Amino acid sequence: MHRRLALAAALAALATSLVATPALAQQGDAKVLNLYSARHYQTDEALYEGFTRATGIRVNRIDGDDNGILSRLKSEGAASPADVVLLVDAARLWRAEQDGLFQPVRSAVLEQRIPAALRSEDAGQGSQWFGVSTRARVTVYDKARVQPAQVDSYAKLADPALRGLLCTRSGSHPYNLSLFGAMLDRTGPQATEQWLRGLVANMARAPKGGDTDQIRAVASGECGVAITNSYYLARLMRSSKPEDRAVVERIGVLFPDQAGQGTHVNVAGMAMARHAKNRDAALRFMEYLAGDAAQIYFADGNNEWPAVAQVRTQNPALAALGDFRRENVSVSAIGRNQAMVQQMLDRVGYR
Ligand code: FE
Protein backbone atom coordinates (compact mmCIF):
# COMPACT_ATOMS: atom_id res chain seq x y z
CA MET A 1 0.00 0.00 0.00
CA HIS A 2 2.73 2.43 1.00
CA ARG A 3 4.73 1.51 -2.08
CA ARG A 4 1.74 2.26 -4.29
CA LEU A 5 1.27 5.62 -2.63
CA ALA A 6 4.93 6.42 -3.08
CA LEU A 7 4.73 5.43 -6.73
CA ALA A 8 1.63 7.58 -7.22
CA ALA A 9 3.41 10.51 -5.61
CA ALA A 10 6.45 9.99 -7.82
CA LEU A 11 4.27 9.87 -10.93
CA ALA A 12 2.45 13.01 -9.84
CA ALA A 13 5.77 14.78 -9.31
CA LEU A 14 6.96 13.63 -12.72
CA ALA A 15 3.77 14.89 -14.35
CA THR A 16 4.20 18.25 -12.62
CA SER A 17 7.78 18.59 -13.80
CA LEU A 18 6.75 17.74 -17.37
CA VAL A 19 4.10 20.44 -17.30
CA ALA A 20 6.56 22.95 -15.88
CA THR A 21 9.22 22.32 -18.52
CA PRO A 22 7.66 21.06 -21.75
CA ALA A 23 9.88 18.91 -23.91
CA LEU A 24 11.41 21.09 -26.58
CA ALA A 25 11.12 20.28 -30.23
CA GLN A 26 13.56 18.06 -32.03
CA GLN A 27 15.85 19.69 -34.55
CA GLY A 28 14.05 20.49 -37.75
CA ASP A 29 10.73 19.05 -36.57
CA ALA A 30 8.32 20.81 -38.92
CA LYS A 31 5.31 20.23 -36.67
CA VAL A 32 6.69 21.99 -33.63
CA LEU A 33 7.78 25.52 -32.92
CA ASN A 34 9.79 26.68 -29.91
CA LEU A 35 8.68 30.12 -28.80
CA TYR A 36 10.51 32.23 -26.21
CA SER A 37 7.94 34.76 -25.08
CA ALA A 38 8.05 37.79 -22.81
CA ARG A 39 4.36 38.42 -23.47
CA HIS A 40 2.99 37.87 -19.99
CA TYR A 41 -0.66 38.04 -20.99
CA GLN A 42 -2.88 35.04 -20.27
CA THR A 43 -5.16 35.77 -23.18
CA ASP A 44 -2.28 35.08 -25.61
CA GLU A 45 -3.00 31.36 -25.22
CA ALA A 46 -5.88 31.63 -27.71
CA LEU A 47 -3.52 33.24 -30.21
CA TYR A 48 -1.12 30.30 -30.19
CA GLU A 49 -3.96 27.78 -30.29
CA GLY A 50 -5.26 29.54 -33.39
CA PHE A 51 -1.93 29.00 -35.09
CA THR A 52 -1.88 25.31 -34.18
CA ARG A 53 -5.44 24.88 -35.50
CA ALA A 54 -4.52 26.59 -38.77
CA THR A 55 -1.21 24.84 -39.39
CA GLY A 56 -0.99 21.72 -37.24
CA ILE A 57 2.24 23.13 -35.78
CA ARG A 58 2.42 22.83 -32.01
CA VAL A 59 3.80 25.80 -30.06
CA ASN A 60 6.15 25.05 -27.16
CA ARG A 61 6.24 28.21 -25.15
CA ILE A 62 9.00 29.24 -22.76
CA ASP A 63 8.04 32.32 -20.77
CA GLY A 64 10.35 34.85 -19.20
CA ASP A 65 10.80 38.58 -18.96
CA ASP A 66 12.71 40.39 -21.71
CA ASN A 67 16.02 40.37 -19.85
CA GLY A 68 15.66 36.74 -18.81
CA ILE A 69 15.03 35.67 -22.39
CA LEU A 70 18.01 37.63 -23.70
CA SER A 71 20.39 36.09 -21.18
CA ARG A 72 18.98 32.62 -21.83
CA LEU A 73 19.52 33.02 -25.60
CA LYS A 74 23.08 34.21 -24.95
CA SER A 75 23.99 31.37 -22.65
CA GLU A 76 22.43 28.74 -24.94
CA GLY A 77 24.29 30.00 -27.98
CA ALA A 78 24.14 27.77 -31.08
CA ALA A 79 22.47 25.02 -29.04
CA SER A 80 19.44 27.20 -28.35
CA PRO A 81 16.15 25.51 -29.29
CA ALA A 82 14.45 28.92 -29.71
CA ASP A 83 12.80 29.46 -33.09
CA VAL A 84 10.79 32.64 -32.52
CA VAL A 85 11.35 35.28 -29.87
CA LEU A 86 8.63 37.67 -28.64
CA LEU A 87 9.72 40.69 -26.60
CA VAL A 88 7.63 43.52 -25.19
CA ASP A 89 10.00 46.47 -25.31
CA ALA A 90 11.66 48.39 -28.14
CA ALA A 91 15.01 48.76 -26.38
CA ARG A 92 15.22 45.01 -25.67
CA LEU A 93 14.47 44.22 -29.32
CA TRP A 94 17.23 46.65 -30.29
CA ARG A 95 19.63 45.13 -27.71
CA ALA A 96 18.99 41.59 -28.92
CA GLU A 97 19.64 42.67 -32.49
CA GLN A 98 22.91 44.36 -31.44
CA ASP A 99 23.93 41.20 -29.60
CA GLY A 100 23.34 39.04 -32.68
CA LEU A 101 20.55 36.98 -31.12
CA PHE A 102 18.24 37.29 -34.15
CA GLN A 103 18.59 36.60 -37.85
CA PRO A 104 17.29 38.73 -40.69
CA VAL A 105 14.00 37.64 -42.21
CA ARG A 106 12.94 38.31 -45.74
CA SER A 107 9.16 38.09 -46.14
CA ALA A 108 6.96 39.90 -48.64
CA VAL A 109 4.01 39.43 -46.26
CA LEU A 110 5.78 41.02 -43.30
CA GLU A 111 7.26 43.82 -45.37
CA GLN A 112 3.91 44.64 -46.86
CA ARG A 113 1.98 44.49 -43.56
CA ILE A 114 4.30 45.86 -40.87
CA PRO A 115 5.11 49.56 -41.35
CA ALA A 116 8.84 50.31 -41.76
CA ALA A 117 8.83 52.41 -38.57
CA LEU A 118 7.78 49.30 -36.61
CA ARG A 119 10.56 46.99 -37.79
CA SER A 120 14.32 47.06 -37.62
CA GLU A 121 16.29 48.60 -40.41
CA ASP A 122 16.62 46.40 -43.47
CA ALA A 123 20.29 46.28 -44.41
CA GLY A 124 19.54 44.33 -47.59
CA GLN A 125 18.79 40.89 -46.11
CA GLY A 126 15.50 41.72 -44.43
CA SER A 127 14.63 43.00 -40.96
CA GLN A 128 15.87 41.47 -37.72
CA TRP A 129 12.62 42.08 -35.86
CA PHE A 130 9.04 43.13 -36.61
CA GLY A 131 6.60 44.94 -34.34
CA VAL A 132 3.33 43.12 -33.75
CA SER A 133 1.57 45.72 -31.59
CA THR A 134 2.05 49.06 -29.89
CA ARG A 135 1.19 50.46 -26.47
CA ALA A 136 1.29 54.00 -25.10
CA ARG A 137 2.71 55.20 -21.79
CA VAL A 138 -0.12 57.33 -20.43
CA THR A 139 -0.83 59.24 -17.21
CA VAL A 140 -3.72 58.43 -14.90
CA TYR A 141 -4.69 60.89 -12.15
CA ASP A 142 -7.04 61.25 -9.21
CA LYS A 143 -9.87 63.43 -10.52
CA ALA A 144 -10.60 64.61 -6.96
CA ARG A 145 -7.12 66.03 -6.37
CA VAL A 146 -5.38 66.71 -9.67
CA GLN A 147 -6.41 68.84 -12.63
CA PRO A 148 -5.82 67.39 -16.11
CA ALA A 149 -3.80 70.46 -17.08
CA GLN A 150 -1.28 69.53 -14.33
CA VAL A 151 -0.45 66.15 -15.88
CA ASP A 152 -0.89 66.56 -19.63
CA SER A 153 2.84 66.41 -20.37
CA TYR A 154 5.68 64.20 -19.14
CA ALA A 155 7.63 67.36 -18.20
CA LYS A 156 4.89 68.47 -15.80
CA LEU A 157 5.22 65.27 -13.79
CA ALA A 158 8.42 66.80 -12.37
CA ASP A 159 6.68 70.06 -11.43
CA PRO A 160 6.92 70.88 -7.69
CA ALA A 161 3.14 71.35 -7.70
CA LEU A 162 2.90 67.54 -7.78
CA ARG A 163 5.14 66.98 -4.73
CA GLY A 164 4.20 63.79 -2.90
CA LEU A 165 1.71 62.72 -5.57
CA LEU A 166 3.58 60.69 -8.21
CA CYS A 167 3.71 56.89 -8.40
CA THR A 168 5.58 54.70 -10.86
CA ARG A 169 6.96 51.20 -11.02
CA SER A 170 10.75 50.82 -10.80
CA GLY A 171 12.69 53.32 -12.89
CA SER A 172 14.81 50.47 -14.26
CA HIS A 173 11.86 48.52 -15.63
CA PRO A 174 12.14 48.34 -19.45
CA TYR A 175 8.87 50.29 -19.92
CA ASN A 176 10.30 53.21 -17.92
CA LEU A 177 13.83 52.92 -19.32
CA SER A 178 12.37 53.23 -22.82
CA LEU A 179 10.19 56.21 -21.88
CA PHE A 180 13.20 57.90 -20.27
CA GLY A 181 15.40 56.99 -23.25
CA ALA A 182 12.87 58.65 -25.55
CA MET A 183 12.85 61.73 -23.31
CA LEU A 184 16.66 61.82 -23.49
CA ASP A 185 16.41 61.85 -27.27
CA ARG A 186 13.72 64.54 -27.16
CA THR A 187 15.18 66.92 -24.57
CA GLY A 188 18.89 66.11 -24.16
CA PRO A 189 20.89 64.80 -21.19
CA GLN A 190 20.78 67.84 -18.89
CA ALA A 191 17.04 68.38 -19.11
CA THR A 192 16.39 64.63 -18.78
CA GLU A 193 18.45 64.23 -15.63
CA GLN A 194 16.85 67.28 -14.09
CA TRP A 195 13.43 65.91 -15.00
CA LEU A 196 14.23 62.52 -13.44
CA ARG A 197 15.39 64.30 -10.30
CA GLY A 198 12.04 66.10 -10.23
CA LEU A 199 10.15 62.82 -10.62
CA VAL A 200 11.99 61.36 -7.63
CA ALA A 201 11.25 64.49 -5.59
CA ASN A 202 7.54 64.11 -6.41
CA MET A 203 7.19 60.44 -5.43
CA ALA A 204 4.30 59.58 -3.13
CA ARG A 205 6.13 56.37 -2.22
CA ALA A 206 9.19 54.39 -3.29
CA PRO A 207 8.61 52.75 -6.69
CA LYS A 208 7.08 49.29 -6.36
CA GLY A 209 4.69 46.95 -8.13
CA GLY A 210 3.56 46.88 -11.74
CA ASP A 211 1.59 49.41 -13.77
CA THR A 212 -1.80 48.10 -12.61
CA ASP A 213 -0.69 48.60 -8.99
CA GLN A 214 0.01 52.26 -9.79
CA ILE A 215 -3.47 52.71 -11.25
CA ARG A 216 -5.08 51.12 -8.18
CA ALA A 217 -2.96 53.29 -5.88
CA VAL A 218 -4.28 56.40 -7.61
CA ALA A 219 -7.83 55.18 -7.14
CA SER A 220 -7.20 54.39 -3.46
CA GLY A 221 -5.86 57.89 -2.86
CA GLU A 222 -2.29 56.82 -2.07
CA CYS A 223 -1.05 58.50 -5.28
CA GLY A 224 -2.34 61.51 -7.18
CA VAL A 225 -0.89 60.64 -10.56
CA ALA A 226 0.83 57.62 -12.10
CA ILE A 227 2.36 56.39 -15.34
CA THR A 228 1.04 53.20 -16.94
CA ASN A 229 0.99 51.30 -20.18
CA SER A 230 -2.32 51.82 -21.91
CA TYR A 231 -3.38 48.17 -22.04
CA TYR A 232 -3.33 47.74 -18.25
CA LEU A 233 -5.75 50.64 -18.02
CA ALA A 234 -7.90 49.33 -20.88
CA ARG A 235 -8.08 45.95 -19.13
CA LEU A 236 -9.58 47.66 -16.06
CA MET A 237 -11.91 49.70 -18.27
CA ARG A 238 -13.29 46.46 -19.75
CA SER A 239 -13.49 44.59 -16.46
CA SER A 240 -16.92 43.68 -15.09
CA LYS A 241 -15.66 43.43 -11.49
CA PRO A 242 -17.24 46.12 -9.30
CA GLU A 243 -13.88 46.95 -7.68
CA ASP A 244 -12.33 47.59 -11.11
CA ARG A 245 -15.31 49.69 -12.16
CA ALA A 246 -14.75 51.79 -9.01
CA VAL A 247 -11.09 52.29 -9.93
CA VAL A 248 -11.97 53.49 -13.42
CA GLU A 249 -14.68 55.81 -12.05
CA ARG A 250 -12.23 57.59 -9.80
CA ILE A 251 -9.39 58.23 -12.25
CA GLY A 252 -8.79 60.39 -15.29
CA VAL A 253 -6.51 59.40 -18.15
CA LEU A 254 -4.39 61.50 -20.48
CA PHE A 255 -2.11 60.96 -23.42
CA PRO A 256 0.81 63.22 -22.46
CA ASP A 257 2.32 65.78 -24.82
CA GLN A 258 -0.54 65.94 -27.30
CA ALA A 259 0.25 69.63 -27.77
CA GLY A 260 3.97 68.86 -28.05
CA GLN A 261 6.02 65.95 -29.31
CA GLY A 262 3.37 63.30 -28.76
CA THR A 263 2.90 60.42 -26.35
CA HIS A 264 5.63 57.82 -25.88
CA VAL A 265 4.77 54.57 -27.62
CA ASN A 266 6.49 51.23 -27.09
CA VAL A 267 6.38 48.17 -29.28
CA ALA A 268 5.99 44.43 -28.77
CA GLY A 269 7.83 42.57 -31.48
CA MET A 270 8.85 39.22 -32.89
CA ALA A 271 12.07 37.89 -34.37
CA MET A 272 13.49 34.66 -35.72
CA ALA A 273 16.11 33.36 -33.30
CA ARG A 274 19.65 33.34 -34.64
CA HIS A 275 19.94 29.56 -34.30
CA ALA A 276 16.34 28.63 -35.15
CA LYS A 277 16.08 24.94 -36.13
CA ASN A 278 12.46 25.14 -37.38
CA ARG A 279 12.84 28.07 -39.74
CA ASP A 280 9.85 27.31 -41.96
CA ALA A 281 7.54 26.97 -38.98
CA ALA A 282 9.05 30.14 -37.50
CA LEU A 283 8.34 32.14 -40.62
CA ARG A 284 4.78 30.80 -40.81
CA PHE A 285 4.23 31.79 -37.20
CA MET A 286 5.60 35.29 -37.76
CA GLU A 287 3.38 35.78 -40.80
CA TYR A 288 0.44 34.43 -38.79
CA LEU A 289 1.06 37.07 -36.10
CA ALA A 290 0.96 39.75 -38.81
CA GLY A 291 -2.31 38.35 -40.20
CA ASP A 292 -5.72 39.94 -39.65
CA ALA A 293 -6.95 37.45 -37.05
CA ALA A 294 -3.86 37.71 -34.84
CA GLN A 295 -3.67 41.47 -35.23
CA ILE A 296 -7.30 41.85 -34.22
CA TYR A 297 -6.54 39.60 -31.28
CA PHE A 298 -3.76 41.91 -30.03
CA ALA A 299 -6.34 44.69 -29.92
CA ASP A 300 -9.42 42.81 -28.72
CA GLY A 301 -7.63 40.32 -26.46
CA ASN A 302 -4.84 42.36 -24.89
CA ASN A 303 -5.96 45.93 -25.64
CA GLU A 304 -2.92 46.89 -27.74
CA TRP A 305 -2.94 48.75 -31.02
CA PRO A 306 -2.25 46.46 -33.98
CA ALA A 307 0.98 47.05 -35.88
CA VAL A 308 -0.87 46.51 -39.15
CA ALA A 309 -2.54 49.80 -39.96
CA GLN A 310 -5.56 48.62 -41.94
CA VAL A 311 -6.82 46.16 -39.32
CA ARG A 312 -10.27 47.02 -37.95
CA THR A 313 -10.72 46.36 -34.25
CA GLN A 314 -13.78 46.30 -32.01
CA ASN A 315 -12.40 47.15 -28.62
CA PRO A 316 -14.65 49.51 -26.64
CA ALA A 317 -11.80 50.58 -24.32
CA LEU A 318 -9.47 51.45 -27.20
CA ALA A 319 -12.35 53.26 -28.90
CA ALA A 320 -12.99 55.21 -25.67
CA LEU A 321 -9.32 56.14 -25.35
CA GLY A 322 -9.48 57.45 -28.90
CA ASP A 323 -6.87 58.55 -31.36
CA PHE A 324 -3.75 60.31 -30.22
CA ARG A 325 -0.53 61.82 -31.44
CA ARG A 326 2.50 59.53 -31.10
CA GLU A 327 6.06 60.68 -30.51
CA ASN A 328 8.52 60.30 -33.35
CA VAL A 329 11.61 58.79 -31.73
CA SER A 330 13.60 55.99 -33.33
CA VAL A 331 13.88 52.64 -31.60
CA SER A 332 17.65 52.75 -32.05
CA ALA A 333 17.85 56.09 -30.21
CA ILE A 334 15.81 54.62 -27.35
CA GLY A 335 18.04 51.54 -27.33
CA ARG A 336 21.30 53.47 -27.41
CA ASN A 337 20.16 55.76 -24.59
CA GLN A 338 19.45 52.97 -22.10
CA ALA A 339 22.90 52.85 -20.51
CA MET A 340 23.05 56.62 -20.02
CA VAL A 341 19.52 56.66 -18.57
CA GLN A 342 20.42 53.93 -16.08
CA GLN A 343 23.43 55.99 -14.92
CA MET A 344 21.14 58.99 -14.45
CA LEU A 345 18.68 56.89 -12.44
CA ASP A 346 21.51 55.79 -10.17
CA ARG A 347 22.66 59.39 -9.69
CA VAL A 348 19.19 60.75 -8.89
CA GLY A 349 18.28 57.78 -6.71
CA TYR A 350 15.37 56.53 -8.85
CA ARG A 351 15.10 52.89 -7.82
FE1 FE B 1 3.23 44.46 -19.75
Boltz pocket constraint, residues with backbone or C-beta under 6 A from the ligand:
constraints:
  - pocket:
      binder: B
      contacts: [[A, 88], [A, 229]]
      max_distance: 6.0
